[in-house]
């Protein structure tokens, strides 16, 4: 607030407060509007780095398991990080993306192992040793007719979920 | 005829002016003429936009090689080299998967001098990381972070983080197997808070890890979005941040009173060489204060600029020498050692072993037990802890001296022995006998996140430094011990990660023992 140094303020009265000078009011209003606008713009800009639709390729794919696939043996559809198993007419899919740091696990006798930090998993995906914090994800599988199955890499299901063909 | 004599009118005058034009051009470029007098040398500094960040005179203590080793200037030089070579590489580089790989291949094999430029860019980046770390160690060990330089130390921490960020983002750009899998690992480290949120089952409500990875990659996998983000960070955002921070960093050196030196530095300096440009020897009787303009003591108040020499030539020649040495080393390394380029990135087959850049291999050694503890918790604590040092160590003695004066070196020596022994012992146990998961496969993840070689090592170092604080009754002693231990730990873990880890991150004494793969 501006004061006149030549004339010291008389004791302000509680009942008759001095009106805020117009310039002060306009200054405060303009400053708060400016900050408000910046804040509003910042909130808008902060939404920008995440696109509404992620640009990754479709996570669903259709595959026909080979007739000769023995029970308990994994089948790796080409181009996908998934292992498919068939026991009788029941099929399930396990993701081969390591839960530690995202490397692709390889099959070994009695499960999977990760080349990056040596995590080992049992055939059902549960952790046997190494730094992986959780089991390999089981993925949603559906019969797609004609012996084919539709696998959805984007939809994990509880371990043990199998689909009857 | 002198330059300033009148020229006759007409054609003769025109010819005369044309002859003198080059000299006059030079005169007009350098405002104060040749720096031969003291005043001229000062003018040379503050009359030049690029040099005037320096003070006109420099204390002789600051010019000793032992004071700084020139490490800051070398780091800056390396940055300038990456800046120039980086801009040149941008002429050919195309930030799109596969095209990126092919363009790097073009730069390497087809573009004239392309391979050389790429090599220099990579080597200068490495030199920069090394020198930034050494520079930090120098500032720490000479206690140069103390009041009034605390804030500049914090800026230094930010610069360290930015430097590492620049290196890391540059690592993805070639889009080869090395790049792809290093970034996959890096992005999943960013996601690793899930290790904790999963364990307490709140990931579907609060998922900072998933958010970090998504923001970094712009997608849920390393692809074109990730590449363009890393490219933008690497060539635009991080360099701008770095330059902004550098400006503050340099400015604060000036404003905080130049380089730190011991209170009795003047007494300890030998008399100047007779051939040296004369130094001031007498303090003025009158003291000056620039009240309300400069906060705190100004460098010259009550002391006069004795024991200082003109920055031109004494400081600038030293800086130029450091710059030339940096260029020389980078060029030499680039001639003999090529930057690597592996096969095109294949998202289905991980590189085995997949290794991050060398300065992250110490961390990779830690994430091989727990991604969250090794990749986020420990680095976070280390960076915050380092930043806090000047606010915790408020002692005064030993500022500007290596290891804080006599006795310090012995303490550092013993701390190095302790630090090395501790890290080697813990790594030996982890490599020889495995860790909790091998002994108790059912152990909950939170237990492993909390207790793994990294956190155990950090706790051991912490207890040791607290013990030092009590034993010597000095925060500085504790800080010396802790910093030395962390350097030892960083060194050993980096060496193990670099040289002794092979496929499946198994331990091998030498790469020749790696199984074929």
Interface residues (C-beta under 8 A of the other chain):
Chain A: X49 X50 X51 X54 X55 X56 X79 X80 X81 X100 X101 X102 X103 X104 X113 X114 X115 X116 X117 X118 X127 X128 X129 X130 X131 X133 X134
Chain B: X181 X184 X185 X187 X188 X189 X192 X194 X195 X198 X199 X214 X215 X218 X219 X220 X221 X223 X224 X225 X347 X348 X349 X350 X351 X352 X353 X354 X367 X368 X369 X370 X371 X434 X437 X438 X441 X445 X448 X449 X503 X504 X505 X506
